[in-house]
Amino acid sequence: MAKPRRIRSVLALLATTSLLATSACSSKSETPAGGELYKNPVTLTWWHNFNTDGAGKTLWAKIAADFHTLHPTVTINVVPIETNDLQRNRLPAALLTNSPPDIFQAWGGGEMREQVAAGYVKDITDLVQPEVASIGAAAKIWSVDGKQYGLPYNFGVEGFWYNKDVFKQAGIAAPPTTLDDLKADVAKLKTVSGVAPIAVGAGDSWPAAHWWYNFALHDCSASVIQAASAQSKFDDPCFITAGNDLKSFLALKPFQDGFLGTPGQTGAGSSAGMVANGKAAMELMGHWNSGVIQGLTADKQVPAFLGWFPFPSTAGTATPNTVMGGGDGYSISKSAPPEAVEFLKYLVNLDNQKAFAATGAGIPVVKGAESGLTDPNLQAISKATQSAPAVNLWLDTLLGAKAGTPMNTAIVAIFAGTGTPQGVVDALKKATQQ
């Protein structure tokens, strides 16, 4: 991943959202006295979403063990949790208690704003200045009003992960570059016995919702997306158009049987597992998916047949080449001991970021760590992001759980044949007016 790609992608993200303040404010985070840090035994609970066996999960366990070796007074209780369960169920409930996880997965955007407003997360601004400088502009996504409430370790855009061998078997010479091409390829892929053209984990809601997100990004201009997220106004007809585009695509019956009950990332029967084991030709998913697929194969290796291409352009729409992306990071709970911040800093040091890059599970954010990337698919993601005119944050993350969850539910209802394009807009309006 080249440095210009990361900077341009993040700057484009900042330009298309109004989530981030431009001025830095001083923090009141307490820096522990030098003699107190690591003096007393502490146990840190760390919730992360590398819940499937693979290089990412293994690396996170190693980093926790290495930190304990360096600082024997610190024991880290590592708890892997599936993304949807973590983000929508476990974490919101835990943050309401007196014993939340000390370090937890954080995606920035509206959800972080909500957590900051509720007083759940620690202001670490004064404690992570060297790390913020090393990460650069991407770190701003984990800040609110100029104060730092977390650090990222991974950033990229989403697209289609596909089986090159199945494409060849269907007579598809190259990945589609337009939506019409994609529709034509779905018809060709239906001739391949025992393989679904596209897998989708609608059972987890958000993987299906990302289809509507992408249509919305193409049907609405960047300024409309910005205004809608900042002002909670969803009256522009482009949002209805996105729903109609989704209905038109669903009419092609491109997905596997039983997609409404299919999980997205967990187990061989998930949408990622279907791609991993040759049961589906492709899946729309984020940049982390090669790591998930790797963990769901019999030999725990990234399949040789795996390729990647961006969401096809939609000619005649507002922003035909806009892409959607985001990243992964961690925040520290308000009540966590100072060792939790030190562990977060250790997690994103250059050596550990290079090790993360080598896993193929994502794209590192620390300057210099891109040298660890070897996966050609991640290099393709880098190139696609670099050439995109704009990158938007995942819409449910952008809007926060208050609006994102009912939006996703309304989108899945369209997949089920019980919802309407207007229903998505109504859900957004209702959620943001409460």
NURO-629309 format. One line per field, with one value per residue: residue number from 1; x, y, z of N, C-alpha, C in turn. Coordinates in steps of 0.02 Angstrom, whole numbers, always signed. Atoms other than C-alpha are relative to their C-alpha. Layout:
N
k <- NUM	...
npx <- X	...
npy <- Y	...
npz <- Z	...
capx <- X	...
capy <- Y	...
capz <- Z	...
cpx <- X	...
cpy <- Y	...
cpz <- Z	...
REM end
This chain:
434
k <- 1	2	3	4	5	6	7	8	9	10	11	12	13	14	15	16	17	18	19	20	21	22	23	24	25	26	27	28	29	30	31	32	33	34	35	36	37	38	39	40	41	42	43	44	45	46	47	48	49	50	51	52	53	54	55	56	57	58	59	60	61	62	63	64	65	66	67	68	69	70	71	72	73	74	75	76	77	78	79	80	81	82	83	84	85	86	87	88	89	90	91	92	93	94	95	96	97	98	99	100	101	102	103	104	105	106	107	108	109	110	111	112	113	114	115	116	117	118	119	120	121	122	123	124	125	126	127	128	129	130	131	132	133	134	135	136	137	138	139	140	141	142	143	144	145	146	147	148	149	150	151	152	153	154	155	156	157	158	159	160	161	162	163	164	165	166	167	168	169	170	171	172	173	174	175	176	177	178	179	180	181	182	183	184	185	186	187	188	189	190	191	192	193	194	195	196	197	198	199	200	201	202	203	204	205	206	207	208	209	210	211	212	213	214	215	216	217	218	219	220	221	222	223	224	225	226	227	228	229	230	231	232	233	234	235	236	237	238	239	240	241	242	243	244	245	246	247	248	249	250	251	252	253	254	255	256	257	258	259	260	261	262	263	264	265	266	267	268	269	270	271	272	273	274	275	276	277	278	279	280	281	282	283	284	285	286	287	288	289	290	291	292	293	294	295	296	297	298	299	300	301	302	303	304	305	306	307	308	309	310	311	312	313	314	315	316	317	318	319	320	321	322	323	324	325	326	327	328	329	330	331	332	333	334	335	336	337	338	339	340	341	342	343	344	345	346	347	348	349	350	351	352	353	354	355	356	357	358	359	360	361	362	363	364	365	366	367	368	369	370	371	372	373	374	375	376	377	378	379	380	381	382	383	384	385	386	387	388	389	390	391	392	393	394	395	396	397	398	399	400	401	402	403	404	405	406	407	408	409	410	411	412	413	414	415	416	417	418	419	420	421	422	423	424	425	426	427	428	429	430	431	432	433	434
npx <- +42	-41	+17	+50	+66	+29	+15	+55	+62	+25	+20	+64	+50	+13	+35	+68	+38	-8	-6	-64	-21	-66	-47	-17	+8	-42	+35	-8	-17	-51	-59	-21	-68	-46	-10	+62	+16	-25	-22	+47	+30	+65	+25	+37	+44	-6	+50	-15	+44	-31	+29	-10	-70	-38	-60	+16	+15	-63	-44	+25	-18	-73	-15	+20	-49	-64	+6	-5	-70	-36	+26	+30	+56	+60	+30	+52	+53	+18	+67	+23	+73	+22	+9	+68	+19	-39	+17	+71	+29	-42	-32	+46	+22	-56	-17	+49	-15	-58	-59	-7	-68	-47	-18	+53	+3	+33	+2	+5	+64	+54	-1	-48	+29	+49	-37	-33	+52	+24	-53	-23	-68	-52	-36	-70	-35	-67	-40	-13	-21	-45	+36	+42	-44	-23	+58	+20	+69	+48	+13	+54	+65	+10	+1	+63	-12	-71	-30	-11	+34	-19	-50	+13	-54	+19	+45	+5	+66	+29	+13	+20	-49	+29	-36	-22	+12	+71	+12	-25	+46	+61	-16	-10	-71	-25	+52	+43	-17	+63	+55	+29	-46	+11	+63	-12	-42	+43	+33	-50	-19	+54	-10	-49	+37	-21	-32	+42	-37	-23	+20	+12	+17	+55	+17	-33	+28	-44	-28	+52	+11	-53	+22	+37	-49	-37	+45	+11	-60	-3	+59	-1	-64	-37	+29	+63	-18	-26	+55	+45	-31	-11	+62	+51	+53	-4	+55	-21	+28	-51	+4	+51	-30	-45	+42	+25	-56	-9	+54	-13	-53	+26	+43	-43	-12	-73	-28	+9	+62	-3	-47	+26	-24	-72	-44	-47	-71	-13	+13	-4	+62	+8	-12	-73	-17	+20	-53	-61	+4	+22	+73	+25	-49	-25	+34	-15	-22	-54	-68	-25	+31	-47	-18	+56	+3	-56	+16	+56	-21	-24	-72	-11	-40	+39	+4	-34	+49	+34	-14	+38	+14	+43	+70	+1	+27	+69	+1	+58	+18	-32	-71	-6	-60	-10	-6	+14	-53	-6	-56	+8	-43	+18	+8	-13	+56	-15	-25	-57	-63	-45	-33	+40	-24	-66	+8	+24	-58	-42	+34	-8	-69	-18	-12	+64	+37	-28	+24	+70	+1	-21	+53	+48	+66	+19	-50	-23	+6	-62	-46	-53	+24	+25	-50	+17	+54	-20	+60	+16	+68	-5	-31	+53	+42	-38	+3	+68	+14	-40	+29	+70	+8	+20	+11	+47	+0	+59	+56	+26	-49	+6	+60	+4	+45	+69	+31	-27	+33	+65	-11	-18	+59	+46	-31	+9	+70	+4	-26	+50	+61	+52	-14	+2	-49	+24	-8	-67	+0	+43	-37	-51	+32	+25	-55	-37	+44	+14
npy <- -59	-59	-55	-45	+30	-5	-70	-24	+34	-27	-69	+1	+18	-59	-49	+21	+5	-59	+29	-13	-70	-12	-29	+44	-29	+34	+52	+3	+68	+2	+40	+30	-15	+51	+55	+37	+41	+69	+17	+47	+47	-17	+43	-39	+38	-27	+27	-13	+37	+55	+56	+63	+22	-26	-37	-59	+21	+24	-57	-38	+38	-6	-67	-2	+39	-37	-58	+27	+17	-64	-31	+58	-18	-9	+59	-21	+48	-12	+26	-10	-1	-13	-71	-24	+10	-47	-70	-15	+29	+7	-62	-48	+22	-2	-69	-24	+31	-25	+39	+7	+20	-55	-16	+29	-18	-64	-14	-71	-22	-18	+42	-27	-61	+20	+27	-56	-40	+37	+5	+70	+12	-40	-49	+20	-47	-17	+61	+36	-47	+31	+49	-38	-27	+55	+23	-52	-24	+52	-3	-48	+34	+23	-59	-37	-70	-13	+41	+69	+50	+65	+2	+52	+43	+30	-43	+18	-5	+65	+19	+70	+54	+47	+61	-8	+63	+4	-49	+28	+54	-31	-38	-71	-11	-51	-23	-52	-69	-37	+39	+43	+57	+44	+36	+50	+52	+41	+48	+50	+41	+47	+61	+42	+43	+4	-62	-60	-56	-45	+17	-57	+21	-42	+18	-48	-66	-50	+17	-14	-73	-32	-7	-64	-54	-14	-33	-68	-39	-15	-38	-64	-34	-3	-53	+24	+46	-40	-36	+48	+25	-55	-33	+51	-12	+52	-14	+2	+60	+49	+56	+45	+30	+53	+57	+28	+35	+63	+45	+21	+49	+60	+36	+46	+59	+12	+25	+70	+19	-8	-54	-39	+31	+13	-48	-31	+10	+53	+69	+19	-16	-72	-24	+4	+71	+25	-20	+35	+71	+9	+6	-63	-30	-64	-30	-71	-2	-46	+17	+51	+64	+53	+32	+42	+57	+42	+39	+45	+52	+61	-5	-64	-41	-39	+40	-26	-25	-60	-64	-56	-58	-49	-2	-28	-67	-3	-57	-44	-18	-61	+10	+69	+36	-7	+65	-2	+32	-15	+35	+29	-28	+16	-52	+20	-19	-56	+23	+45	-24	-30	+52	+13	-46	+22	+57	-24	-29	+56	+36	-35	-20	+18	+72	+36	-18	+40	+69	+1	-3	+66	+50	-5	-13	-69	-48	-37	-72	-33	-14	+48	+68	+27	+44	+68	+26	+45	+25	-41	-27	-61	-50	-23	-44	-62	-35	-22	-56	-57	-28	-20	-72	-11	+59	-13	+47	+43	-44	+12	-29	-73	-25	+23	+57	-23	+0	+53	+65	+3	-4	+66	+43	-18	+23	+72	+12	+0	+65	+50	-11	-29	-70	-45	-55	-52	+24	-16	-72	-10	+24	-49	-60	+14	+10	-62	-50	+19
npz <- +0	+6	-45	+29	-1	-65	-15	+42	-17	-63	+12	+36	-50	-41	+41	+14	-62	-43	-67	-33	-8	+29	-48	-55	-66	-50	-35	-71	-19	-52	+14	-63	-23	+26	-47	-11	+58	-4	-68	-30	+48	+29	+54	+50	+44	+68	+46	+71	+45	+35	-36	+36	+0	+56	-17	-39	-69	-28	-13	-57	-60	-10	-23	-70	-38	+2	-46	-67	-10	-11	-61	-35	-44	+41	+31	+47	+14	+70	+13	+69	+8	+69	+8	-8	-70	-39	+12	-10	-60	-58	-21	-29	-66	-47	-16	-48	-65	-36	+18	+73	+20	-4	+69	+41	+70	+12	+72	+13	+25	-45	-59	-48	-28	-50	-58	-33	-32	-58	-49	-5	+25	-29	+41	-3	+44	-21	-10	+63	+52	+49	+41	+46	+52	+42	+39	+46	+4	-18	-72	-13	+0	-68	-44	-3	-19	-8	-53	+23	-41	+23	+53	+49	+22	+65	+39	+71	+31	+14	+70	+9	-4	+48	+18	+69	+36	+17	+53	+62	+19	+26	+60	-16	+11	-45	-47	+27	-17	-5	-30	+53	+6	-57	+11	+52	-29	-43	+44	+21	-57	-15	+39	-35	-46	-70	-23	+1	+30	-53	-68	-44	-68	-22	-68	-43	+16	+32	+66	+51	+2	+39	+69	+4	-10	+62	+47	-23	+14	+71	+20	-35	+4	-63	-41	-27	-54	-55	-31	-32	-61	-47	-17	-10	+48	+51	+46	+70	+34	+16	-47	+27	+60	-23	-17	+63	+32	-36	+19	+69	-2	-33	+48	+38	-44	+5	-62	-16	-34	-73	-18	-56	-61	+5	-33	+46	-9	-48	+19	+71	+34	+7	+68	+10	+5	+66	+47	-19	+18	+69	+5	+28	+45	-25	-58	-14	-69	-14	+18	-47	+13	+17	-63	-22	+46	-17	-60	+13	+47	-33	-15	-32	+45	+48	+61	+59	+49	-26	+31	-27	+44	-34	+20	+67	+9	+24	+47	-2	-68	-26	-12	+24	-23	-72	-34	-71	-38	-71	-31	-66	-50	-69	-50	-69	-42	-45	-65	+9	-28	+50	+40	+60	+52	+20	+44	+65	+33	+20	+54	+64	+16	+69	+8	-1	+60	+55	-11	+20	+73	+26	-7	+54	-29	+8	+24	-58	+5	-22	+54	+6	-9	+64	+29	-18	+42	+54	+32	+59	-6	-40	+44	+45	-39	-5	+65	+11	-44	+23	+60	-12	-13	-70	-40	-54	-55	-1	-18	-67	-46	+9	-32	-69	-10	-8	+66	+42	-10	+34	+72	+23	-5	+55	+62	+2	+16	+73	+20	-17	+40	-43	-9	+58	-2	-46	-68	-24	-14	-59	-59	-15	-27	-67	-46	-11	-31	-69
capx <- +0	+78	+80	-14	-158	-184	-176	-290	-418	-430	-434	-573	-667	-647	-709	-868	-918	-940	-892	-721	-663	-512	-440	-349	-391	-288	-333	-358	-307	-204	-29	+23	+174	+327	+344	+162	+148	+171	+200	+43	-32	-176	-284	-344	-493	-474	-623	-580	-665	-537	-652	-612	-454	-321	-167	-254	-322	-153	-58	-171	-144	+44	+47	-48	+74	+225	+161	+143	+321	+383	+274	+242	+123	+0	-110	-221	-384	-410	-592	-628	-808	-896	-910	-1099	-1125	-986	-1040	-1229	-1255	-1110	-1021	-1173	-1230	-1057	-1030	-1185	-1110	-977	-859	-840	-692	-536	-489	-624	-652	-699	-748	-756	-897	-1066	-1045	-890	-977	-1116	-992	-898	-1059	-1110	-942	-892	-720	-556	-481	-304	-249	-97	-39	-32	+42	+189	+70	-50	+96	+154	-21	-61	-231	-316	-302	-428	-568	-544	-558	-705	-696	-508	-480	-415	-525	-442	-315	-337	-235	-320	-400	-464	-612	-732	-767	-799	-695	-712	-660	-556	-574	-764	-764	-658	-774	-921	-830	-797	-630	-614	-705	-852	-821	-1002	-1163	-1230	-1075	-1105	-1285	-1228	-1097	-1229	-1322	-1162	-1120	-1290	-1232	-1099	-1174	-1168	-1104	-1206	-1162	-1151	-1153	-1226	-1238	-1408	-1429	-1308	-1401	-1254	-1178	-1344	-1363	-1197	-1281	-1401	-1256	-1163	-1314	-1344	-1163	-1182	-1357	-1324	-1190	-1055	-1137	-1304	-1224	-1134	-1291	-1395	-1272	-1240	-1418	-1513	-1614	-1655	-1780	-1674	-1756	-1588	-1616	-1775	-1681	-1552	-1691	-1763	-1592	-1576	-1747	-1700	-1541	-1631	-1750	-1602	-1598	-1408	-1389	-1380	-1534	-1574	-1473	-1588	-1522	-1340	-1210	-1080	-914	-933	-916	-904	-1086	-1063	-1055	-866	-857	-951	-820	-680	-742	-798	-986	-1005	-920	-906	-954	-965	-863	-733	-545	-522	-610	-456	-408	-581	-583	-411	-474	-620	-522	-466	-280	-299	-218	-282	-348	-246	-407	-454	-464	-537	-622	-710	-897	-936	-973	-1152	-1155	-1271	-1278	-1216	-1047	-1013	-842	-865	-813	-854	-729	-673	-559	-536	-465	-477	-538	-505	-647	-658	-619	-474	-304	-161	-83	-226	-167	+10	-49	-143	+16	+113	-16	+10	+199	+292	+346	+171	+95	+216	+168	-15	+17	+100	-55	-154	-298	-298	-201	-92	-99	+72	+196	+320	+215	+149	+313	+240	+100	+121	-59	-94	-277	-233	-121	-271	-376	-241	-243	-433	-441	-304	-399	-570	-635	-704	-715	-863	-866	-982	-1155	-1209	-1046	-1064	-1240	-1211	-1306	-1461	-1496	-1384	-1472	-1650	-1583	-1502	-1661	-1764	-1640	-1646	-1835	-1814	-1707	-1848	-1978	-2072	-1993	-1992	-1870	-1979	-1967	-1780	-1803	-1944	-1834	-1694	-1810	-1891	-1725	-1645	-1797	-1806
capy <- +0	+161	+310	+425	+301	+303	+492	+523	+393	+464	+644	+599	+518	+675	+779	+676	+671	+804	+695	+764	+928	+1010	+1091	+995	+1024	+985	+827	+803	+620	+576	+515	+389	+430	+340	+238	+180	+110	-80	-76	-171	-327	-289	-394	-310	-375	-354	-380	-398	-467	-591	-730	-860	-965	-890	-781	-627	-715	-799	-635	-546	-687	-676	-487	-505	-639	-536	-385	-493	-554	-374	-321	-471	-373	-358	-505	-486	-581	-595	-617	-640	-599	-603	-427	-410	-482	-374	-211	-227	-332	-369	-200	-86	-193	-202	-14	+9	-94	-60	-186	-148	-219	-115	-119	-143	-138	+36	+94	+282	+383	+408	+261	+337	+504	+417	+327	+488	+583	+446	+453	+274	+301	+372	+530	+474	+628	+674	+493	+446	+595	+495	+359	+485	+566	+397	+349	+515	+572	+404	+432	+575	+451	+393	+569	+676	+866	+862	+739	+562	+420	+275	+220	+124	-23	-58	+45	+5	-3	-143	-235	-409	-559	-685	-857	-835	-1019	-1012	-852	-939	-1090	-973	-892	-727	-662	-513	-443	-328	-142	-83	-136	-200	-309	-377	-421	-509	-605	-663	-744	-830	-892	-973	-1099	-1165	-1311	-1308	-1130	-977	-823	-714	-757	-637	-657	-576	-670	-545	-398	-282	-385	-370	-187	-147	-177	-33	+72	+53	+95	+248	+303	+297	+372	+515	+647	+665	+826	+739	+600	+731	+833	+680	+618	+789	+854	+689	+731	+593	+678	+673	+555	+472	+366	+296	+267	+164	+52	+31	-14	-146	-218	-225	-320	-440	-483	-569	-695	-681	-749	-922	-1016	-973	-812	-732	-855	-858	-781	-668	-716	-865	-1048	-1144	-1107	-919	-812	-797	-985	-1016	-918	-1002	-1176	-1147	-1140	-960	-863	-698	-595	-407	-377	-268	-270	-389	-532	-623	-654	-720	-831	-896	-953	-1045	-1152	-1330	-1285	-1113	-1031	-891	-985	-967	-935	-781	-615	-443	-303	-142	-114	-82	+93	+143	+254	+403	+414	+553	+480	+325	+283	+327	+185	+141	+98	+113	+34	-53	+16	+9	+122	+116	+115	+264	+158	+59	+67	+161	-3	-21	+133	+67	-96	-4	+93	-70	-149	-15	-1	-24	-203	-262	-166	-251	-418	-374	-330	-500	-592	-533	-487	-302	-146	-68	+118	+155	+234	+105	-46	-61	-148	-301	-318	-466	-507	-449	-425	-299	-212	-205	-128	+2	+45	+55	+172	+282	+306	+337	+517	+494	+367	+362	+282	+132	+210	+120	+173	+349	+366	+272	+124	+229	+251	+116	-33	+11	+59	-111	-198	-104	-148	-333	-322	-277	-433	-532	-459	-379	-207	-58	+79	+202	+92	+121	+309	+301	+199	+326	+472	+390	+341	+512	+608	+515
capz <- +0	-56	+59	-65	-72	+113	+126	-23	+31	+206	+147	+25	+168	+272	+127	+108	+291	+423	+570	+610	+680	+605	+759	+894	+1076	+1228	+1322	+1508	+1502	+1653	+1617	+1751	+1855	+1790	+1949	+1946	+1771	+1772	+1960	+2012	+1930	+1813	+1698	+1538	+1441	+1253	+1137	+952	+798	+733	+789	+654	+655	+544	+537	+608	+762	+789	+775	+900	+1026	+999	+1022	+1186	+1245	+1191	+1288	+1443	+1420	+1410	+1557	+1672	+1783	+1638	+1592	+1439	+1428	+1240	+1187	+1000	+952	+783	+713	+705	+879	+948	+869	+885	+1041	+1157	+1157	+1179	+1325	+1404	+1396	+1503	+1644	+1774	+1695	+1508	+1411	+1435	+1250	+1119	+932	+869	+695	+715	+640	+721	+839	+916	+935	+1028	+1142	+1178	+1216	+1337	+1426	+1386	+1310	+1370	+1297	+1253	+1155	+1259	+1272	+1087	+996	+921	+861	+784	+692	+627	+568	+489	+427	+456	+644	+630	+597	+777	+848	+899	+906	+891	+1034	+1008	+1072	+984	+856	+693	+634	+467	+327	+153	+34	-10	-172	-240	-188	-328	-388	-545	-590	-585	-688	-818	-817	-850	-996	-908	-969	-851	-699	-736	-740	-756	-671	-838	-853	-679	-722	-880	-781	-657	-802	-861	-687	-670	-800	-680	-585	-395	-381	-332	-435	-278	-93	+34	+223	+245	+409	+485	+408	+369	+225	+132	+180	+96	-72	-40	+25	-138	-243	-134	-154	-342	-352	-230	-248	-116	-56	-32	+71	+175	+205	+246	+376	+454	+453	+467	+312	+189	+73	-84	-211	-241	-85	-161	-324	-228	-162	-336	-405	-269	-311	-495	-453	-336	-479	-564	-418	-404	-228	-151	-89	+91	+90	+220	+350	+295	+411	+335	+411	+528	+477	+314	+277	+286	+130	+152	+179	+17	-79	+18	-28	-207	-173	-233	-371	-277	-126	-94	+62	+145	+123	+271	+183	+119	+300	+341	+186	+231	+400	+321	+198	+237	+231	+312	+160	+48	-105	-264	-360	-256	-346	-310	-408	-354	-358	-541	-600	-637	-791	-785	-596	-483	-433	-540	-467	-283	-169	+11	+144	+321	+445	+609	+767	+955	+1094	+1281	+1406	+1524	+1677	+1602	+1687	+1601	+1545	+1421	+1327	+1328	+1252	+1114	+1074	+1069	+954	+821	+828	+664	+694	+739	+594	+474	+551	+526	+344	+318	+378	+227	+343	+301	+257	+393	+431	+508	+388	+326	+371	+193	+151	+236	+108	-9	-55	-235	-192	-58	-184	-302	-164	-139	-324	-330	-182	-253	-416	-336	-337	-160	-21	+97	+268	+289	+302	+461	+545	+476	+545	+708	+781	+819	+633	+559	+638	+583	+412	+393	+451	+322	+185	+229	+218	+34	+14	+96	-21	+123	+120	+2	-49	+45	+198	+210	+202	+330	+448	+434	+465	+615	+693	+672	+735	+900
cpx <- +43	-25	-52	-70	-34	-21	-59	-66	-29	-22	-66	-56	-18	-39	-73	-40	+13	+10	+58	+16	+70	+50	+12	-9	+43	-42	+13	+15	+57	+56	+24	+71	+45	+9	-61	-16	+36	+22	-44	-30	-68	-19	-42	-44	-2	-50	+20	-42	+35	-23	+7	+74	+35	+58	-15	-12	+64	+46	-23	+15	+75	+18	-18	+50	+67	-1	+7	+73	+41	-20	-37	-58	-66	-21	-57	-47	-28	-67	-20	-76	-17	-22	-71	-23	+36	-27	-72	-28	+46	+28	-49	-24	+56	+16	-49	+14	+59	+63	+5	+70	+46	+20	-52	+1	-39	+7	-4	-70	-51	-1	+49	-26	-50	+34	+34	-52	-26	+53	+29	+74	+50	+30	+75	+45	+72	+47	+22	+24	+51	-35	-45	+43	+23	-56	-21	-75	-51	-18	-59	-68	-17	+5	-68	+16	+73	+34	+1	-31	+14	+53	-19	+60	-9	-47	+0	-71	-25	-9	-20	+61	-27	+46	+18	-12	-72	-17	+23	-46	-64	+12	+8	+75	+30	-56	-41	+22	-61	-53	-33	+44	-11	-64	+8	+41	-40	-35	+49	+18	-54	+6	+50	-36	+29	+33	-50	+39	+29	-25	-11	-23	-55	-23	+32	-18	+48	+30	-50	-10	+53	-18	-38	+48	+34	-44	-12	+61	+5	-58	-2	+69	+33	-30	-65	+13	+24	-57	-47	+27	+6	-65	-57	-61	+8	-57	+20	-25	+53	+0	-54	+27	+46	-40	-28	+54	+13	-55	+11	+54	-24	-44	+40	+11	+74	+29	-17	-69	+9	+43	-24	+24	+75	+40	+53	+72	+18	-19	+1	-63	-14	+12	+75	+22	-19	+51	+63	+1	-33	-75	-33	+55	+28	-41	+22	+18	+60	+69	+30	-17	+49	+23	-54	-4	+57	-15	-54	+16	+29	+73	+20	+48	-47	-2	+36	-49	-29	+23	-45	-12	-48	-72	-5	-31	-71	-7	-65	-21	+44	+76	+18	+59	+15	+3	-13	+55	-1	+57	-18	+50	-22	-6	+13	-60	+22	+33	+62	+64	+47	+37	-38	+22	+68	-4	-24	+58	+47	-29	+13	+71	+20	+9	-66	-44	+27	-23	-73	-6	+15	-53	-48	-70	-23	+58	+22	-2	+65	+48	+58	-23	-27	+50	-14	-54	+28	-60	-17	-70	+0	+34	-51	-48	+33	-7	-70	-17	+36	-33	-72	-5	-19	-10	-47	+5	-63	-59	-27	+49	-4	-59	-5	-54	-73	-37	+23	-37	-69	+6	+17	-59	-48	+28	-9	-72	-12	+26	-52	-63	-57	+9	-1	+56	-21	+8	+68	+4	-41	+37	+54	-30	-24	+56	+36	-42	-16	+44
cpy <- +62	+56	+48	-28	+10	+72	+24	-31	+30	+72	+3	-17	+61	+52	-17	-13	+63	-22	+29	+74	+9	+28	-48	+37	-38	-50	+5	-71	+1	-47	-29	+20	-57	-58	-44	-47	-67	-20	-54	-47	+24	-51	+43	-47	+33	-36	+19	-45	-50	-65	-67	-18	+25	+42	+61	-17	-23	+57	+39	-36	+6	+69	+8	-37	+36	+59	-23	-18	+63	+31	-54	+17	+7	-66	+23	-58	+14	-34	+15	-6	+17	+73	+25	-6	+50	+71	+16	-24	+4	+67	+51	-19	+7	+71	+30	-25	+34	-38	-10	-27	+60	+26	-33	+28	+65	+17	+74	+20	+15	-41	+26	+64	-16	-24	+56	+42	-34	-9	-69	-8	+51	+48	-14	+49	+12	-60	-33	+46	-31	-49	+35	+28	-54	-25	+51	+13	-52	+2	+46	-33	-25	+58	+32	+70	+13	-41	-73	-49	-71	+5	-56	-45	-24	+48	-21	+7	-71	-11	-73	-46	-57	-58	+3	-63	-7	+51	-27	-55	+27	+40	+73	+14	+50	+22	+56	+69	+46	-44	-45	-61	-50	-40	-54	-58	-45	-53	-55	-48	-49	-65	-48	-39	+1	+61	+58	+57	+47	-26	+64	-27	+43	-17	+46	+72	+45	-21	+13	+75	+36	+5	+65	+58	+18	+31	+72	+44	+20	+44	+70	+33	+1	+53	-21	-48	+39	+35	-47	-24	+55	+29	-49	+13	-49	+8	-2	-64	-52	-60	-50	-35	-58	-63	-33	-37	-68	-50	-27	-54	-65	-41	-49	-66	-20	-38	-74	-13	+10	+57	+40	-28	-12	+51	+27	-25	-62	-69	-12	+17	+74	+21	-1	-73	-30	+18	-41	-72	-14	-8	+64	+32	+65	+23	+73	+6	+46	-28	-54	-71	-56	-37	-45	-63	-48	-45	-51	-53	-59	+6	+65	+45	+42	-38	+33	+30	+67	+63	+54	+51	+47	-5	+35	+69	-5	+63	+39	+19	+56	-8	-72	-39	+11	-69	+9	-37	+21	-39	-29	+32	-21	+63	-30	+24	+52	-23	-44	+28	+26	-52	-16	+44	-22	-61	+20	+30	-55	-36	+32	+24	-28	-75	-39	+17	-37	-73	-6	+0	-69	-53	-1	+16	+72	+43	+43	+75	+37	+7	-49	-72	-30	-46	-73	-30	-43	-23	+45	+29	+64	+56	+27	+47	+68	+41	+28	+61	+63	+35	+25	+75	+15	-67	+18	-54	-43	+39	-15	+26	+76	+27	-20	-53	+22	+0	-59	-66	-2	+7	-68	-47	+13	-23	-76	-18	+2	-66	-55	+7	+31	+75	+39	+51	+56	-21	+14	+73	+14	-22	+50	+63	-11	-5	+66	+54	-16	+39
cpz <- +0	+46	-32	+1	+67	+14	-42	+20	+64	-10	-38	+47	+42	-39	-10	+63	+42	+72	+40	+5	-25	+50	+58	+66	+49	+38	+74	+23	+50	-20	+66	+18	-19	+46	+9	-57	+5	+70	+31	-53	-24	-53	-46	-42	-68	-44	-71	-44	-46	+33	-36	+0	-63	+24	+44	+73	+35	+18	+62	+66	+15	+27	+74	+44	+3	+49	+72	+17	+15	+66	+40	+46	-38	-32	-45	-13	-69	-16	-72	-5	-72	-6	+14	+72	+44	-6	+20	+66	+61	+25	+27	+70	+51	+22	+50	+71	+34	-16	-76	-16	+2	-69	-45	-71	-9	-74	-16	-20	+54	+63	+52	+31	+55	+64	+39	+38	+64	+54	+8	-14	+28	-52	+7	-39	+20	+4	-65	-55	-49	-46	-51	-57	-48	-45	-52	+0	+20	+74	+16	+2	+70	+50	-4	+26	+17	+55	-22	+50	-23	-53	-50	-10	-72	-36	-73	-25	-16	-75	-2	+5	-42	-16	-74	-41	-22	-54	-67	-26	-30	-63	+11	-2	+49	+47	-31	+22	+3	+30	-52	-11	+57	-8	-53	+26	+46	-42	-22	+57	+20	-40	+32	+54	+71	+28	-5	-31	+54	+67	+40	+68	+29	+71	+51	-16	-39	-67	-56	-7	-42	-74	-9	+9	-66	-54	+21	-15	-73	-22	+31	-8	+68	+46	+32	+58	+61	+36	+38	+67	+52	+26	+13	-44	-59	-51	-73	-33	-17	+47	-21	-62	+19	+16	-62	-38	+34	-20	-70	-1	+32	-47	-43	+37	-1	+60	+13	+31	+75	+23	+61	+68	+2	+40	-48	+6	+42	-27	-75	-38	-7	-73	-16	-7	-66	-53	+14	-26	-67	-10	-27	-41	+27	+59	+5	+73	+7	-13	+45	-22	-19	+63	+26	-43	+15	+59	-10	-53	+38	+21	+33	-40	-43	-65	-59	-50	+19	-35	+29	-55	+35	-23	-68	-3	-27	-42	+7	+70	+26	+8	-19	+28	+74	+32	+75	+37	+72	+29	+67	+47	+69	+42	+68	+42	+52	+65	-6	+32	-54	-42	-63	-58	-25	-46	-69	-39	-25	-60	-68	-11	-68	-9	-1	-59	-62	+6	-20	-76	-30	+7	-59	+23	-7	-22	+60	-11	+20	-58	+1	+6	-64	-33	+17	-43	-56	-41	-60	+2	+41	-40	-50	+36	+7	-64	-12	+42	-24	-60	+9	+13	+72	+33	+57	+53	-4	+28	+70	+53	-2	+40	+74	+8	+4	-67	-42	+8	-32	-76	-28	+1	-57	-67	-8	-16	-76	-28	+11	-40	+40	+10	-66	+4	+47	+72	+29	+20	+63	+63	+20	+31	+72	+51	+16	+31	+72	+48
REM end
